Amino acid sequence: MSDGKYQNWVTIFTSGTDYEADLVRDRLDDRGIPAVVLTQRDHAFNLTVGDLAAVRVMVPPDEAERAVELIQGELISDEELERAALEADPESEDARTPDEESALDSGNERLRNPDEDREASD
């Protein structure tokens, strides 16, 4: 993420776990806020403290305020969460293709190149 599309994005959430950051990213994505996870964790040694354990959720600068309001907003109650889980269709298609899903994770070597995205839309 050193160049291109994500260069000026800002961190709006930091965690020590990939899982928690993925949940926050998915919640933002569900509300139409583009977000990516940048992990600096050293998975080989499974460090869980300090800068090498940081997992960040990043958004475009113009979406930062809205994103922070959303993740600091009212939490879903256990009853609402249980109802949503029971109503979910396990046979439904995934919302994104595997390539689209993997592009949301910064640790993946297959991040989309913004220049390729631009060329594809021309």
N, CA and C atoms as a LAMMPS dump frame, in Angstrom:
ITEM: TIMESTEP
0
ITEM: NUMBER OF ATOMS
366
ITEM: BOX BOUNDS ff ff ff
-5.0000000000000000e+02 5.0000000000000000e+02
-5.0000000000000000e+02 5.0000000000000000e+02
-5.0000000000000000e+02 5.0000000000000000e+02
ITEM: ATOMS id mol type element x y z
1 1 1 N 0.821 -1.195 0
2 1 2 C 0 0 0
3 1 3 C 0.858 1.248 0
4 2 1 N 2.034 1.156 -0.473
5 2 2 C 2.931 2.3 -0.434
6 2 3 C 2.667 3.296 -1.543
7 3 1 N 1.918 2.905 -2.567
8 3 2 C 1.608 3.855 -3.625
9 3 3 C 0.202 3.596 -4.127
10 4 1 N -0.284 4.528 -4.941
11 4 2 C -1.562 4.308 -5.58
12 4 3 C -2.761 4.698 -4.752
13 5 1 N -3.807 3.962 -4.952
14 5 2 C -5.131 4.283 -4.448
15 5 3 C -5.198 4.513 -2.941
16 6 1 N -4.474 3.764 -2.151
17 6 2 C -4.629 3.816 -0.697
18 6 3 C -3.634 4.736 0.01
19 7 1 N -2.797 5.415 -0.739
20 7 2 C -1.696 6.182 -0.155
21 7 3 C -2.166 7.232 0.849
22 8 1 N -3.231 7.948 0.584
23 8 2 C -3.659 9.023 1.473
24 8 3 C -4.782 8.62 2.416
25 9 1 N -5.119 7.343 2.453
26 9 2 C -6.191 6.893 3.331
27 9 3 C -5.765 7.049 4.792
28 10 1 N -6.751 7.197 5.664
29 10 2 C -6.468 7.44 7.077
30 10 3 C -6.946 6.272 7.934
31 11 1 N -6.255 6.064 9.031
32 11 2 C -6.61 5.014 9.969
33 11 3 C -7.738 5.508 10.858
34 12 1 N -8.821 4.72 10.922
35 12 2 C -9.938 5.098 11.788
36 12 3 C -10.16 4.073 12.897
37 13 1 N -9.442 2.947 12.823
38 13 2 C -9.598 1.9 13.836
39 13 3 C -8.323 1.075 13.878
40 14 1 N -7.865 0.751 15.074
41 14 2 C -6.68 -0.088 15.249
42 14 3 C -7.019 -1.212 16.214
43 15 1 N -6.542 -2.4 15.888
44 15 2 C -6.814 -3.581 16.703
45 15 3 C -5.549 -4.426 16.79
46 16 1 N -5.576 -5.411 17.646
47 16 2 C -4.488 -6.37 17.739
48 16 3 C -4.809 -7.658 17.006
49 17 1 N -6.033 -7.729 16.422
50 17 2 C -6.423 -8.952 15.728
51 17 3 C -6.954 -8.656 14.334
52 18 1 N -6.639 -9.544 13.41
53 18 2 C -7.156 -9.416 12.047
54 18 3 C -8.677 -9.547 12.048
55 19 1 N -9.165 -10.462 12.867
56 19 2 C -10.593 -10.757 12.902
57 19 3 C -11.42 -9.517 13.252
58 20 1 N -11.022 -8.815 14.305
59 20 2 C -11.762 -7.633 14.727
60 20 3 C -11.718 -6.548 13.654
61 21 1 N -10.557 -6.351 13.046
62 21 2 C -10.432 -5.359 11.982
63 21 3 C -11.3 -5.734 10.782
64 22 1 N -11.365 -7.025 10.45
65 22 2 C -12.222 -7.471 9.351
66 22 3 C -13.688 -7.18 9.634
67 23 1 N -14.114 -7.363 10.885
68 23 2 C -15.495 -7.062 11.248
69 23 3 C -15.816 -5.58 11.056
70 24 1 N -14.898 -4.729 11.481
71 24 2 C -15.093 -3.29 11.323
72 24 3 C -15.123 -2.929 9.839
73 25 1 N -14.174 -3.483 9.062
74 25 2 C -14.153 -3.218 7.622
75 25 3 C -15.456 -3.651 6.966
76 26 1 N -15.957 -4.821 7.326
77 26 2 C -17.198 -5.313 6.737
78 26 3 C -18.385 -4.437 7.114
79 27 1 N -18.4 -3.957 8.35
80 27 2 C -19.494 -3.07 8.77
81 27 3 C -19.473 -1.772 7.962
82 28 1 N -18.292 -1.223 7.75
83 28 2 C -18.175 -0.011 6.943
84 28 3 C -18.593 -0.283 5.501
85 29 1 N -18.132 -1.392 4.973
86 29 2 C -18.459 -1.768 3.599
87 29 3 C -19.968 -1.922 3.421
88 30 1 N -20.634 -2.501 4.413
89 30 2 C -22.093 -2.663 4.362
90 30 3 C -22.813 -1.33 4.289
91 31 1 N -22.202 -0.293 4.818
92 31 2 C -22.802 1.05 4.784
93 31 3 C -22.294 1.896 3.617
94 32 1 N -21.556 1.263 2.704
95 32 2 C -21.087 1.97 1.515
96 32 3 C -19.829 2.785 1.711
97 33 1 N -19.115 2.541 2.786
98 33 2 C -17.867 3.258 3.051
99 33 3 C -16.709 2.35 2.647
100 34 1 N -15.927 2.735 1.634
101 34 2 C -14.794 1.893 1.24
102 34 3 C -13.767 1.829 2.362
103 35 1 N -13.287 0.62 2.629
104 35 2 C -12.321 0.439 3.712
105 35 3 C -11.42 -0.741 3.386
106 36 1 N -10.187 -0.676 3.867
107 36 2 C -9.235 -1.782 3.717
108 36 3 C -8.582 -2.047 5.064
109 37 1 N -8.078 -3.255 5.208
110 37 2 C -7.351 -3.64 6.42
111 37 3 C -5.867 -3.65 6.097
112 38 1 N -5.098 -2.937 6.9
113 38 2 C -3.641 -2.935 6.782
114 38 3 C -3.101 -3.636 8.016
115 39 1 N -2.516 -4.789 7.809
116 39 2 C -1.965 -5.515 8.947
117 39 3 C -0.444 -5.434 8.926
118 40 1 N 0.111 -5.143 10.072
119 40 2 C 1.561 -5.113 10.234
120 40 3 C 1.995 -6.22 11.178
121 41 1 N 1.057 -7.121 11.476
122 41 2 C 1.373 -8.224 12.38
123 41 3 C 2.391 -9.149 11.738
124 42 1 N 3.299 -9.584 12.539
125 42 2 C 4.258 -10.588 12.096
126 42 3 C 3.644 -11.944 12.403
127 43 1 N 2.94 -12.511 11.424
128 43 2 C 2.225 -13.753 11.631
129 43 3 C 3.167 -14.945 11.853
130 44 1 N 4.394 -14.831 11.417
131 44 2 C 5.341 -15.927 11.608
132 44 3 C 5.65 -16.13 13.088
133 45 1 N 5.723 -15.024 13.821
134 45 2 C 6.025 -15.106 15.247
135 45 3 C 4.809 -14.834 16.113
136 46 1 N 3.68 -14.503 15.482
137 46 2 C 2.416 -14.249 16.165
138 46 3 C 2.566 -13.214 17.281
139 47 1 N 3.232 -12.109 16.953
140 47 2 C 3.39 -11.031 17.921
141 47 3 C 2.047 -10.354 18.157
142 48 1 N 1.744 -10.074 19.404
143 48 2 C 0.455 -9.473 19.724
144 48 3 C 0.582 -8.186 20.526
145 49 1 N 1.788 -7.616 20.588
146 49 2 C 1.981 -6.356 21.283
147 49 3 C 2.859 -5.445 20.434
148 50 1 N 2.746 -4.159 20.674
149 50 2 C 3.596 -3.203 19.997
150 50 3 C 3.18 -2.931 18.562
151 51 1 N 4.004 -2.166 17.863
152 51 2 C 3.704 -1.747 16.498
153 51 3 C 3.603 -2.908 15.519
154 52 1 N 4.331 -3.986 15.782
155 52 2 C 4.285 -5.119 14.858
156 52 3 C 2.998 -5.924 14.98
157 53 1 N 2.155 -5.578 15.937
158 53 2 C 0.889 -6.278 16.111
159 53 3 C -0.291 -5.448 15.598
160 54 1 N -0.03 -4.256 15.123
161 54 2 C -1.111 -3.351 14.738
162 54 3 C -1.827 -3.825 13.478
163 55 1 N -3.141 -3.856 13.572
164 55 2 C -4.002 -4.138 12.424
165 55 3 C -4.914 -2.926 12.302
166 56 1 N -4.806 -2.224 11.174
167 56 2 C -5.519 -0.956 11.005
168 56 3 C -6.61 -1.071 9.948
169 57 1 N -7.703 -0.365 10.196
170 57 2 C -8.747 -0.208 9.19
171 57 3 C -8.602 1.21 8.663
172 58 1 N -8.484 1.308 7.337
173 58 2 C -8.249 2.609 6.72
174 58 3 C -9.364 2.935 5.733
175 59 1 N -9.688 4.231 5.655
176 59 2 C -10.735 4.718 4.751
177 59 3 C -10.227 5.97 4.042
178 60 1 N -10.891 6.364 2.942
179 60 2 C -10.521 7.622 2.292
180 60 3 C -10.738 8.786 3.26
181 61 1 N -9.923 9.824 3.177
182 61 2 C -10.031 10.942 4.121
183 61 3 C -11.425 11.569 4.169
184 62 1 N -12.104 11.642 3.037
185 62 2 C -13.423 12.271 3.023
186 62 3 C -14.516 11.402 3.65
187 63 1 N -14.207 10.153 3.969
188 63 2 C -15.16 9.247 4.62
189 63 3 C -14.823 9.007 6.088
190 64 1 N -13.712 9.578 6.571
191 64 2 C -13.228 9.274 7.917
192 64 3 C -14.226 9.651 9.003
193 65 1 N -14.795 10.831 8.946
194 65 2 C -15.719 11.266 9.99
195 65 3 C -16.949 10.365 10.042
196 66 1 N -17.517 10.062 8.897
197 66 2 C -18.695 9.198 8.842
198 66 3 C -18.361 7.793 9.349
199 67 1 N -17.171 7.293 8.987
200 67 2 C -16.748 5.956 9.417
201 67 3 C -16.594 5.882 10.936
202 68 1 N -15.973 6.891 11.522
203 68 2 C -15.787 6.92 12.978
204 68 3 C -17.144 6.977 13.678
205 69 1 N -18.056 7.802 13.16
206 69 2 C -19.395 7.88 13.754
207 69 3 C -20.089 6.525 13.702
208 70 1 N -19.919 5.816 12.603
209 70 2 C -20.572 4.52 12.457
210 70 3 C -20.017 3.497 13.444
211 71 1 N -18.698 3.407 13.556
212 71 2 C -18.144 2.373 14.442
213 71 3 C -18.273 2.738 15.914
214 72 1 N -18.477 4.012 16.217
215 72 2 C -18.683 4.413 17.608
216 72 3 C -20.164 4.505 17.956
217 73 1 N -21.006 4.268 16.963
218 73 2 C -22.448 4.371 17.162
219 73 3 C -23.003 3.257 18.015
220 74 1 N -24.32 3.221 18.067
221 74 2 C -25.022 2.235 18.881
222 74 3 C -24.712 0.818 18.414
223 75 1 N -24.418 -0.038 19.349
224 75 2 C -24.115 -1.425 19.031
225 75 3 C -25.393 -2.213 18.795
226 76 1 N -25.278 -3.262 18.023
227 76 2 C -26.399 -4.153 17.776
228 76 3 C -26.613 -4.994 19.036
229 77 1 N -27.854 -5.126 19.444
230 77 2 C -28.138 -5.929 20.633
231 77 3 C -27.968 -7.41 20.307
232 78 1 N -27.826 -8.214 21.345
233 78 2 C -27.705 -9.655 21.153
234 78 3 C -28.951 -10.216 20.474
235 79 1 N -30.107 -9.676 20.825
236 79 2 C -31.366 -10.15 20.226
237 79 3 C -31.402 -9.849 18.729
238 80 1 N -30.992 -8.62 18.354
239 80 2 C -30.966 -8.26 16.935
240 80 3 C -29.971 -9.124 16.166
241 81 1 N -28.823 -9.373 16.764
242 81 2 C -27.812 -10.194 16.121
243 81 3 C -28.307 -11.628 15.94
244 82 1 N -28.944 -12.168 16.969
245 82 2 C -29.472 -13.529 16.875
246 82 3 C -30.569 -13.62 15.816
247 83 1 N -31.459 -12.638 15.783
248 83 2 C -32.534 -12.625 14.782
249 83 3 C -31.955 -12.569 13.363
250 84 1 N -30.959 -11.725 13.149
251 84 2 C -30.345 -11.621 11.824
252 84 3 C -29.676 -12.935 11.432
253 85 1 N -29.034 -13.587 12.39
254 85 2 C -28.369 -14.86 12.093
255 85 3 C -29.381 -15.931 11.739
256 86 1 N -30.48 -15.963 12.457
257 86 2 C -31.507 -16.979 12.191
258 86 3 C -32.229 -16.737 10.874
259 87 1 N -32.328 -15.477 10.455
260 87 2 C -33.015 -15.14 9.209
261 87 3 C -32.096 -15.24 7.988
262 88 1 N -30.807 -15.368 8.203
263 88 2 C -29.852 -15.427 7.088
264 88 3 C -30.035 -16.726 6.307
265 89 1 N -29.846 -16.629 5.001
266 89 2 C -29.971 -17.795 4.126
267 89 3 C -28.578 -18.377 3.881
268 90 1 N -28.264 -19.532 4.462
269 90 2 C -26.928 -20.119 4.276
270 90 3 C -26.675 -20.563 2.838
271 91 1 N -27.706 -20.664 2.043
272 91 2 C -27.568 -21.086 0.645
273 91 3 C -27.4 -19.905 -0.31
274 92 1 N -27.472 -18.674 0.195
275 92 2 C -27.363 -17.508 -0.686
276 92 3 C -25.942 -17.367 -1.214
277 93 1 N -25.837 -16.707 -2.356
278 93 2 C -24.522 -16.491 -2.979
279 93 3 C -23.729 -15.475 -2.168
280 94 1 N -22.413 -15.585 -2.249
281 94 2 C -21.55 -14.615 -1.597
282 94 3 C -21.755 -13.245 -2.228
283 95 1 N -21.615 -12.211 -1.418
284 95 2 C -21.789 -10.844 -1.911
285 95 3 C -20.671 -10.437 -2.859
286 96 1 N -19.473 -11.004 -2.679
287 96 2 C -18.32 -10.66 -3.52
288 96 3 C -17.661 -11.932 -4.02
289 97 1 N -16.956 -11.799 -5.143
290 97 2 C -16.178 -12.921 -5.651
291 97 3 C -14.958 -13.1 -4.742
292 98 1 N -14.3 -14.258 -4.784
293 98 2 C -13.092 -14.436 -3.962
294 98 3 C -12.019 -13.38 -4.264
295 99 1 N -11.867 -12.996 -5.529
296 99 2 C -10.88 -11.962 -5.857
297 99 3 C -11.266 -10.612 -5.251
298 100 1 N -12.552 -10.266 -5.302
299 100 2 C -12.998 -9.009 -4.706
300 100 3 C -12.79 -9.028 -3.195
301 101 1 N -13.094 -10.144 -2.566
302 101 2 C -12.923 -10.271 -1.118
303 101 3 C -11.452 -10.165 -0.726
304 102 1 N -10.581 -10.841 -1.475
305 102 2 C -9.163 -10.815 -1.125
306 102 3 C -8.546 -9.441 -1.346
307 103 1 N -9.093 -8.658 -2.253
308 103 2 C -8.555 -7.318 -2.503
309 103 3 C -8.798 -6.383 -1.326
310 104 1 N -9.702 -6.739 -0.43
311 104 2 C -9.968 -5.906 0.73
312 104 3 C -8.937 -6.082 1.83
313 105 1 N -8.145 -7.129 1.761
314 105 2 C -7.134 -7.405 2.77
315 105 3 C -5.765 -6.943 2.294
316 106 1 N -5.129 -6.076 3.053
317 106 2 C -3.861 -5.507 2.629
318 106 3 C -2.727 -6.513 2.611
319 107 1 N -2.853 -7.593 3.343
320 107 2 C -1.797 -8.586 3.383
321 107 3 C -1.759 -9.456 2.142
322 108 1 N -2.749 -9.321 1.287
323 108 2 C -2.834 -10.15 0.099
324 108 3 C -1.96 -9.565 -1.001
325 109 1 N -1.223 -10.426 -1.673
326 109 2 C -0.341 -9.977 -2.749
327 109 3 C -1.119 -9.589 -4.002
328 110 1 N -2.405 -9.909 -4.035
329 110 2 C -3.192 -9.679 -5.237
330 110 3 C -4.055 -8.428 -5.126
331 111 1 N -3.597 -7.415 -4.409
332 111 2 C -4.346 -6.171 -4.35
333 111 3 C -4.5 -5.611 -5.751
334 112 1 N -5.649 -5.052 -5.999
335 112 2 C -5.876 -4.451 -7.312
336 112 3 C -4.953 -3.26 -7.501
337 113 1 N -4.489 -3.119 -8.706
338 113 2 C -3.69 -1.974 -9.088
339 113 3 C -4.656 -0.909 -9.578
340 114 1 N -4.686 0.289 -8.972
341 114 2 C -5.62 1.329 -9.395
342 114 3 C -5.474 1.682 -10.872
343 115 1 N -4.248 1.59 -11.409
344 115 2 C -4.05 1.885 -12.822
345 115 3 C -4.752 0.854 -13.697
346 116 1 N -4.737 -0.418 -13.28
347 116 2 C -5.435 -1.459 -14.019
348 116 3 C -6.946 -1.239 -13.953
349 117 1 N -7.453 -0.801 -12.792
350 117 2 C -8.877 -0.52 -12.658
351 117 3 C -9.293 0.595 -13.609
352 118 1 N -8.44 1.631 -13.687
353 118 2 C -8.727 2.754 -14.558
354 118 3 C -8.738 2.315 -16.022
355 119 1 N -7.755 1.499 -16.406
356 119 2 C -7.669 1.018 -17.792
357 119 3 C -8.87 0.134 -18.14
358 120 1 N -9.322 -0.678 -17.205
359 120 2 C -10.452 -1.566 -17.459
360 120 3 C -11.737 -0.786 -17.663
361 121 1 N -11.873 0.38 -17.004
362 121 2 C -13.097 1.16 -17.15
363 121 3 C -13.087 2.037 -18.398
364 122 1 N -11.928 2.195 -19.034
365 122 2 C -11.846 3.021 -20.264
366 122 3 C -12.391 2.308 -21.462
